């Protein structure tokens, strides 16, 4: 099976993004780097399993808005990801697409398309703090020690 030229270009950019650019330019956090890697791996898995697109047939169309939106739905419905996780995966993919567009102008529109995808809505958890009485009681207890 012959690898398409565009597939080879995209694969090289993915490798460079994960192995060189992200660790040196984006973050030193191993958690963030792992998130980038996981997000791209999940996207490639989605393309293979659902769309029948192999790594050797990757092309720019694979990263266009309809595919990304379908991937987000797949993450939620099939993988059971919560909206917060879907948003994180989308953010990671956007970072890669921004990188891809900055390295090869023919891919720049993909980042713009991805940025126009709305984040998933979710209910923010309310953080419960200590009451004034609890804080006052705690400070009195620490003064008596």
NORHU-V248400 format. One record per pair of residues at least 24 apart in sequence whose ideal C-beta (glycine too) atoms are under 7 Angstrom apart, sorted by the first residue. I is the first residue (numbers start at 1). J is the second residue. Records with the same first field share a line. If there is no record, write none. Layout:
I=J  J
//
This chain:
1=56
3=56
4=56  57  59
6=58  59  60
7=55  56  57  58  59
9=104
10=58
11=55  58
13=100  103
14=40
17=96  99
21=99
26=95
35=88  92
36=92  95  96
39=89  92  93
40=96
42=89
43=71  93
46=71  74
50=74
60=107  110
63=97  110
64=110  113
65=113  117
68=93  114  117
69=117
82=122
83=120  121  122
84=122
86=120
87=119  120
90=117  119
//
